[in-house]
């Protein structure tokens, strides 16, 4: 059925991805994720010599000749095509504002060239080499400490604005679904169970569903763009990045333990699932690691169990447990923001990544304290509300 439309190389590549998924199910106990009809949005070849081929700004595939648009004055594309060879091509379909848009992704060998400013030709990002950076990342905030800068901020702060629109559209979908399928719901509201249901969707429902998809696309693009800019800012401070090993999937899950409050009511089992979904901290870690990989480096992940950055005090050389709502800690005679101090300890990590280096902490603490106090004062002057986890109150 597909001989006229898909070449053998492309079909083999699809089959290889299916086989990898089966291997994960058989040997890694993972679940198989099937693509529904119409959800296969990309195809790729095995080489640039057969199947999907890119030559002279044209894609050739199975009798098709597809001209490619390239942005004017895109120095990155010009340098990539001039300095590297194409291994294989991938065709990707995206729906942007209701319009089907097709892209060709070129998978090339070697290291990608540094991005330049088209008007001047200067490098867009200047990365510091052999300088330490400590990162304390949470579900929605990040604290960064280096020898030259100290800052704490929220990850992708404008995402909740899209969530308000999404909630309204989801309620609209639910109302439409119930009005066109009244027999599929019980009198008290829930969906009928134990019976095969047949659903009817109105044209207005399908239109609203496309609007919801567009919001999800905007959200993903916004988060990725903000994380890319933040990753470049972090790497401009240094290329030795230290971070705690975090398991965000575990933090997103509901807790299994049932607890009651003082009044005897059962507490909510929710943890940080919604916050992680809004701010995607794991994506930022992946982007930083990917950018470091261009220079054959990786993120240095310390041992969370032995390091205990949130408990250690380098002045007293002791571990002091703190409650989650305590956002400030007493270090000697100074009051320091908890997340920034954890990032400071991570920056001064030992080579074995098991604990912090106390001597390095003593050498760099004075500089850190000056930068810390200046940054906190700047945040207090800003007329903007911050998350409670930052512990920052504005000066009115």
C-alpha positions as CSV (number, residue, x, y, z in Angstrom):
1,X,0.0,0.0,0.0
2,X,2.9,2.4,0.7
3,X,5.3,1.5,-2.1
4,X,4.3,4.5,-4.2
5,X,4.8,7.0,-1.3
6,X,7.6,5.7,1.0
7,X,11.0,4.5,-0.1
8,X,12.8,1.5,1.4
9,X,15.2,3.6,3.5
10,X,12.5,5.6,5.1
11,X,10.4,2.4,5.9
12,X,13.5,0.7,7.4
13,X,14.1,3.8,9.6
14,X,10.4,3.6,10.9
15,X,10.8,-0.1,11.5
16,X,14.0,0.4,13.5
17,X,12.3,2.9,15.8
18,X,9.5,0.4,16.4
19,X,12.1,-2.3,17.2
20,X,13.8,0.0,19.7
21,X,10.5,0.6,21.5
22,X,9.9,-3.2,21.6
23,X,13.4,-3.7,23.1
24,X,12.6,-1.2,25.8
25,X,9.4,-3.1,26.6
26,X,11.1,-6.5,26.7
27,X,14.3,-5.7,28.5
28,X,13.8,-2.3,30.3
29,X,10.2,-2.9,31.5
30,X,9.0,0.3,29.9
31,X,5.6,0.9,28.3
32,X,4.9,1.0,24.6
33,X,3.6,4.3,23.3
34,X,1.6,3.9,20.1
35,X,1.1,6.7,17.6
36,X,-2.6,7.2,16.7
37,X,-3.7,7.7,13.1
38,X,-2.5,11.1,12.0
39,X,0.1,11.5,14.8
40,X,3.2,10.5,12.8
41,X,4.6,14.0,12.2
42,X,8.2,13.1,11.0
43,X,10.0,10.8,8.6
44,X,13.7,10.4,8.1
45,X,16.2,8.6,5.8
46,X,19.3,6.6,6.5
47,X,21.7,8.7,4.3
48,X,21.8,11.7,2.0
49,X,22.5,9.5,-1.0
50,X,19.2,7.6,-1.3
51,X,15.6,8.2,-0.2
52,X,15.2,11.7,1.3
53,X,18.0,13.8,-0.1
54,X,19.0,17.5,0.3
55,X,21.0,19.1,-2.6
56,X,21.4,22.7,-3.5
57,X,18.5,24.0,-1.3
58,X,16.1,21.4,-2.7
59,X,14.7,18.2,-1.1
60,X,14.3,15.2,-3.5
61,X,12.1,12.4,-2.3
62,X,10.5,9.6,-4.3
63,X,9.8,11.8,-7.3
64,X,9.0,14.9,-5.4
65,X,11.0,18.1,-5.8
66,X,10.6,20.4,-2.8
67,X,12.3,23.8,-2.7
68,X,13.5,25.0,0.7
69,X,13.2,28.5,2.1
70,X,16.2,29.7,4.1
71,X,16.1,32.9,6.2
72,X,18.1,35.7,4.6
73,X,21.5,36.5,6.2
74,X,21.4,33.2,8.3
75,X,25.1,32.8,8.9
76,X,24.6,29.7,10.9
77,X,23.0,27.8,8.0
78,X,25.6,29.0,5.5
79,X,28.6,28.0,7.7
80,X,27.0,24.6,8.6
81,X,26.4,23.7,4.9
82,X,29.9,24.9,3.9
83,X,31.9,23.2,6.7
84,X,30.0,20.0,7.4
85,X,28.6,17.0,5.4
86,X,24.9,15.9,5.7
87,X,24.4,12.5,7.2
88,X,20.7,12.2,6.6
89,X,17.5,14.4,6.4
90,X,14.3,14.5,8.4
91,X,11.0,15.9,7.2
92,X,8.8,17.4,10.0
93,X,5.3,18.6,9.9
94,X,4.0,21.2,12.4
95,X,0.6,22.9,12.7
96,X,1.2,26.6,13.5
97,X,-1.8,28.8,13.9
98,X,-3.9,26.2,12.1
99,X,-1.6,26.1,9.0
100,X,0.4,22.9,8.1
101,X,4.0,23.9,7.9
102,X,6.8,21.5,6.7
103,X,10.5,21.7,7.7
104,X,13.6,19.8,6.7
105,X,16.0,19.0,9.5
106,X,19.6,18.3,8.4
107,X,21.5,15.9,10.7
108,X,25.2,16.8,10.1
109,X,28.5,15.5,11.4
110,X,31.0,17.3,13.6
111,X,30.6,20.3,16.0
112,X,28.0,23.0,15.1
113,X,29.5,26.4,14.3
114,X,29.1,29.2,16.9
115,X,26.2,31.6,16.1
116,X,27.0,35.0,14.9
117,X,25.2,38.4,14.6
118,X,24.4,38.9,10.9
119,X,25.0,42.7,10.8
120,X,28.5,42.5,12.4
121,X,29.6,38.9,12.2
122,X,30.6,38.9,15.9
123,X,29.8,35.8,18.0
124,X,26.4,36.0,19.6
125,X,27.4,34.2,22.9
126,X,30.8,34.4,24.6
127,X,31.3,31.4,26.9
128,X,33.7,31.5,29.8
129,X,36.2,28.6,30.0
130,X,37.4,26.8,33.1
131,X,35.2,28.7,35.5
132,X,32.9,27.2,38.0
133,X,29.1,27.7,38.1
134,X,26.8,26.2,40.8
135,X,23.1,25.7,40.0
136,X,20.4,24.9,42.6
137,X,17.3,24.1,40.5
138,X,13.8,23.5,41.9
139,X,10.3,22.8,40.4
140,X,9.8,26.4,39.4
141,X,12.9,28.5,40.3
142,X,16.6,28.4,39.7
143,X,19.5,29.9,41.7
144,X,22.9,30.4,40.0
145,X,26.2,31.3,41.6
146,X,29.6,32.0,39.9
147,X,32.7,34.0,40.7
148,X,31.3,37.0,38.8
149,X,27.5,36.9,39.2
150,X,24.7,35.7,41.6
151,X,21.0,35.5,40.7
152,X,17.8,33.7,41.4
153,X,14.7,33.8,39.2
154,X,11.6,31.9,38.2
155,X,11.7,29.5,35.3
156,X,9.6,30.7,32.3
157,X,7.5,33.1,34.4
158,X,4.8,34.0,31.9
159,X,3.5,30.4,31.3
160,X,0.6,30.7,33.9
161,X,-1.0,33.3,31.6
162,X,-1.5,30.6,28.9
163,X,-2.9,28.3,31.6
164,X,-5.9,30.6,32.2
165,X,-6.8,30.5,28.5
166,X,-6.4,26.8,28.4
167,X,-8.7,26.2,31.4
168,X,-11.5,28.3,29.7
169,X,-11.2,26.3,26.5
170,X,-11.1,22.9,28.3
171,X,-14.3,23.9,30.1
172,X,-15.9,24.9,26.7
173,X,-14.9,21.5,25.3
174,X,-16.5,19.7,28.2
175,X,-19.7,21.6,27.8
176,X,-19.8,20.8,24.1
177,X,-19.0,17.2,24.6
178,X,-21.8,16.8,27.2
179,X,-24.4,18.6,25.0
180,X,-23.8,16.5,21.9
181,X,-23.4,13.2,23.8
182,X,-26.0,13.3,26.7
183,X,-26.4,9.5,26.8
184,X,-22.7,8.9,27.4
185,X,-22.9,10.5,30.9
186,X,-24.7,9.6,34.1
187,X,-27.2,11.8,35.7
188,X,-24.8,13.0,38.4
189,X,-22.1,13.8,35.8
190,X,-19.5,11.0,35.4
191,X,-19.0,9.1,32.1
192,X,-20.8,5.8,31.6
193,X,-18.7,2.7,32.3
194,X,-19.0,-0.8,31.0
195,X,-20.6,0.1,27.7
196,X,-18.9,0.9,24.4
197,X,-19.6,4.6,23.8
198,X,-20.0,6.4,20.5
199,X,-19.0,10.1,20.5
200,X,-20.3,12.8,18.3
201,X,-18.3,16.1,18.0
202,X,-19.6,19.3,16.6
203,X,-17.7,21.6,14.3
204,X,-17.4,24.1,17.1
205,X,-15.8,21.4,19.3
206,X,-13.2,20.6,16.6
207,X,-12.4,24.3,16.2
208,X,-12.0,24.7,19.9
209,X,-9.8,21.6,20.1
210,X,-7.4,23.2,17.5
211,X,-7.2,26.3,19.7
212,X,-6.2,24.1,22.7
213,X,-3.5,22.5,20.6
214,X,-2.2,25.9,19.5
215,X,-1.9,26.9,23.2
216,X,0.1,23.8,24.0
217,X,2.4,24.6,21.0
218,X,2.8,28.2,22.2
219,X,3.6,27.0,25.7
220,X,6.2,24.5,24.6
221,X,7.9,27.1,22.2
222,X,7.9,29.8,24.9
223,X,9.5,27.5,27.6
224,X,12.1,26.2,25.1
225,X,13.0,29.8,24.0
226,X,13.3,31.1,27.6
227,X,15.3,28.0,28.7
228,X,17.7,28.4,25.7
229,X,18.4,32.1,26.6
230,X,18.9,31.2,30.3
231,X,21.3,28.4,29.3
232,X,23.4,30.8,27.3
233,X,23.4,33.2,30.2
234,X,24.6,30.5,32.6
235,X,27.3,29.2,30.2
236,X,28.6,32.8,29.7
237,X,29.6,32.6,33.4
238,X,31.5,29.4,33.2
239,X,31.7,25.9,31.6
240,X,32.2,23.8,34.7
241,X,28.5,23.5,35.8
242,X,27.7,21.7,39.1
243,X,24.2,20.6,39.9
244,X,22.5,18.2,42.2
245,X,21.1,14.9,40.8
246,X,17.3,15.6,40.6
247,X,14.5,13.1,39.9
248,X,11.7,15.4,38.6
249,X,9.5,12.5,37.7
250,X,9.4,11.4,41.4
251,X,8.7,15.0,42.5
252,X,5.8,15.2,40.0
253,X,4.1,12.0,41.4
254,X,1.6,12.1,44.2
255,X,2.9,10.9,47.6
256,X,1.8,7.4,48.7
257,X,1.8,8.2,52.4
258,X,-1.5,9.5,53.9
259,X,-1.2,12.3,56.4
260,X,-3.6,14.3,58.5
261,X,-3.4,17.8,59.7
262,X,-4.1,19.2,63.2
263,X,-7.8,19.3,62.6
264,X,-7.7,15.6,61.7
265,X,-8.5,16.2,58.0
266,X,-6.5,14.2,55.3
267,X,-3.9,16.3,53.6
268,X,-3.6,16.5,49.9
269,X,-1.3,14.0,48.3
270,X,-0.3,16.4,45.5
271,X,3.4,17.4,45.3
272,X,5.0,19.4,42.5
273,X,3.4,17.9,39.3
274,X,1.6,21.1,38.1
275,X,4.6,23.3,38.9
276,X,7.0,21.0,37.0
277,X,4.6,20.9,34.1
278,X,4.5,24.7,33.9
279,X,8.2,25.4,34.2
280,X,9.9,22.2,32.8
281,X,13.2,22.3,34.9
282,X,14.4,19.0,33.4
283,X,14.3,20.6,29.9
284,X,16.7,23.3,31.1
285,X,19.2,20.7,32.4
286,X,19.1,18.9,29.1
287,X,19.7,22.1,27.1
288,X,22.7,23.0,29.2
289,X,24.1,19.5,28.9
290,X,23.5,19.5,25.1
291,X,25.4,22.9,24.7
292,X,28.2,21.6,26.9
293,X,28.4,18.5,24.7
294,X,29.5,20.7,21.7
295,X,32.8,21.2,23.5
296,X,32.9,17.6,24.8
297,X,31.9,18.5,28.3
298,X,29.0,17.4,30.6
299,X,27.2,18.7,33.6
300,X,28.8,17.7,36.9
301,X,26.1,16.0,38.9
302,X,26.9,15.8,42.6
303,X,25.8,13.0,44.9
304,X,22.7,14.5,46.6
305,X,22.7,12.0,49.5
306,X,26.3,12.7,50.6
307,X,26.4,16.4,49.6
308,X,23.3,17.7,51.3
309,X,23.7,21.3,50.0
310,X,20.5,22.5,51.7
311,X,21.8,21.4,55.2
312,X,25.5,22.1,55.3
313,X,27.0,25.2,57.0
314,X,30.6,25.8,56.0
315,X,31.3,28.2,58.9
316,X,30.3,25.7,61.6
317,X,31.2,22.6,59.5
318,X,27.9,21.0,60.5
319,X,24.7,19.7,58.8
320,X,21.6,21.4,60.0
321,X,18.1,20.2,58.9
322,X,15.7,22.9,57.7
323,X,12.0,22.8,57.0
324,X,10.8,23.5,53.5
325,X,9.2,26.9,54.4
326,X,12.6,28.2,55.8
327,X,14.0,30.1,52.8
328,X,16.8,31.9,54.7
329,X,19.6,30.5,56.7
330,X,22.1,31.9,59.2
331,X,25.7,31.6,58.0
332,X,28.0,33.0,60.6
333,X,26.7,36.6,61.3
334,X,25.0,36.8,57.9
335,X,21.5,36.0,56.7
336,X,21.7,34.2,53.3
337,X,19.0,33.1,50.9
338,X,18.8,29.3,51.1
339,X,18.8,28.4,47.4
340,X,21.6,30.8,46.5
341,X,23.7,29.4,49.4
342,X,23.1,25.9,48.1
343,X,24.3,27.0,44.6
344,X,27.3,28.5,46.3
345,X,28.2,25.2,48.0
346,X,27.7,23.4,44.7
347,X,30.1,25.8,42.9
348,X,32.8,24.9,45.4
349,X,32.3,21.1,45.0
350,X,35.1,18.6,45.5
351,X,36.4,16.7,42.4
352,X,34.8,13.5,43.7
353,X,31.4,15.3,43.7
354,X,30.6,13.8,47.2
355,X,30.9,17.0,49.3
356,X,31.8,20.7,49.1
357,X,35.3,22.0,49.5
358,X,35.4,24.0,52.8
359,X,38.6,25.8,51.9
360,X,37.2,27.1,48.6
361,X,34.1,28.2,50.4
362,X,36.1,30.3,52.8
363,X,38.0,31.9,50.0
364,X,35.0,32.8,47.8
365,X,32.4,33.6,50.6
366,X,33.2,37.3,50.9
367,X,32.7,37.9,47.1
368,X,29.6,35.7,47.1
369,X,28.1,37.7,50.0
370,X,28.6,41.1,48.3
371,X,27.0,39.8,45.1
372,X,24.2,38.1,47.1
373,X,23.3,41.3,49.1
374,X,23.3,43.5,45.9
375,X,21.1,41.0,44.0
376,X,18.6,40.7,46.9
377,X,18.3,44.5,47.2
378,X,17.7,44.8,43.4
379,X,14.9,42.2,43.6
380,X,13.3,44.0,46.5
381,X,13.2,47.2,44.4
382,X,11.4,45.5,41.5
383,X,7.6,46.1,41.5
384,X,6.8,42.5,40.8
385,X,5.5,39.5,42.8
386,X,7.9,36.5,43.2
387,X,7.1,32.9,44.1
388,X,6.9,32.2,47.9
389,X,9.8,29.7,47.5
390,X,12.2,32.6,46.7
391,X,11.4,34.3,50.0
392,X,11.7,37.8,48.5
393,X,9.4,40.6,49.7
394,X,9.3,43.9,47.8
395,X,9.9,47.3,49.4
396,X,6.6,49.3,49.2
